[in-house]
């Protein structure tokens, strides 16, 4: 499968615990995005990377959230001290941005469904 | 920041009828407008997109129109089929500002056989 992959697919945790999710983008894609989707809503932008550089983070995002893309390939999203309100589907997407060209299509992964008890 | 409003939230049509979903955006700098289809439990998948230098784009039974002056864009599906049933999301982005997508709230389309 050469699409975007995410692990784990499901995560159940207790309030106050830390969780980490992983996203593997399409191999040649230099941009990687994290979104959060709650039931009945559209995906909400969280942060994005171009190669290993984190270029933007949503102003609405709590400091408990941190993301990395250390080698410009896979990315991790960590949530510290989880709260029940963090329960959602966390989606990763990747795209290819060529210099001087318009943004390419964003391909989404299957998501990680987080349930905080 | 950008805000995208999408209507209707639910839409039910008979097989073979047309379906229209409308979105408005707030930031006049937005220049890329994709539409995603999300089936239950699946990832969003791009079905069509349009850039601000084009007013209309068609791909078989699907078309998108863009009115930059009014800041709204619409998805048109003709000859609907039961397999078109899904949630559809519009989105807007500003290409030279990172390409993050701002999504509408979604439209649940139901096509009845």
Interface residues (C-beta under 8 A of the other chain):
Chain A: X4 X31 X33 X35 X40 X41 X42 X43 X44 X45 X48 X50 X55 X56 X91 X93 X95 X97 X102 X103 X105 X106 X107 X108 X109 X110 X111
Chain B: X4 X6 X32 X34 X36 X42 X43 X44 X45 X46 X49 X51 X89 X91 X93 X95 X98 X99 X100 X101 X102 X103 X104 X105 X106
